[in-house]
Amino acid sequence: MNHVNLIGKVCSAPKVVQLPSGRKIAKFTMSTKEMYLDETGKTKSRSQWHQLTAWGRWVQVIEELGQVGMDLAVEGKLVSRFYQQEGQRKFVSEVEVNDLIIL
């Protein structure tokens, strides 16, 4: 099953792009924080950054309400793809948003 749940903060201003087909896509970055204990027992935190894409009704929500620093809960799926840039093959993994809640 391909299922992703994230709770974190929006790190980049959402970019909305209209495709030649007329559909819109919103792209933005989200960070999550993970707490753990180091070898000495001290609490440490580690941040992870995630690339997210939103389609359909979520584009308008992100476009109107999305701002850097906003807390979000996101449910979606992991999507991977390849593309060519300057003769090199690039690999991208993104979380495609199925549902979100502004916290």
N, C-alpha and C positions, 0 to 999 in steps of 0.2 A: 504494500500500500504506500502510495506517495502522498504523505501528509505532513505539513509543516505548521507549527504554531510558534509565534514569536511575540514577545512583549518587550518594547523598547522605545527609543526616541528617534524621530526623524532627524537625519544628519545633513541632508542636502535639500535645497529647494527643489520641489518636484518639477520635472520637465515634461511638458505635454507636447506630443508630436502627432500631427495628423498624417496618416499614411495615404498613399495614392488612392486606395480603395475608399477613403473617406472615414474609416475608423480611426479613433484616437487611442493613444496609449500614454499612460503616465509612468515615468521612471523616476525612482528616488532611492536614496540609501537610508538604511535604518541601522542603529547600533543596539546591541543587547549587551547586558553586563552579567557576568557569571562570578559568583563568590566561591572561594575555596580556601582551604587551610594549607599553608606551606609546611615545610619540614619541621619548623619550630613551633607550629600551632597557631601562628598569626593568621588572621583573616586577610586575604588578598582578593583583589578583583581583576578580572580580565575582560576586555571588551572585544566583541566580534562585530564586524560590519557586514551587512547583507544588502545585495542589490535586489530591489523589488520592482515588479511591473504590475500595472493595473489596467484592466480593460473594462469596457462597458460602463455601467452606472458608476463604478468606483473612480473612473477618470474625473468625472465632474466633482465628486466629493473631495478627492485629493486636490484638484485644481482650485476649488473654492476655499477649502478649509486647511489644507496641508501647509504646514510651516515648520521651519527648522526648530527643533526643541520640543515639538509636540509629542506627547506620549500616545502610543498606539498598541493595540493588540491586533495581530494579523493572523489569519488562517489562510493557508494556500497550499501550493504544491511546488516542488523543486523542478525546474525546467533547465535543461542544458542544451547548448547549441554551439556550432562552429561557424566562423566566418573568415573571409580572407581580408587582410589589411596589408598593403604594401608587399604583397607576395608571400606573406607569412600567415599560417593558419592559427587563428585565435580561438580559444575555448572560453565560454561564458556559462556560469550557473547563476540562475536568478530564482527568486521566489515569486511565483505568479499568484496574485491576491485573488482569493475567492470571497473573502469576507473580512471586514475590519471593524474595529470599535475604537473610537477616539476616547482616550481615558482622561 
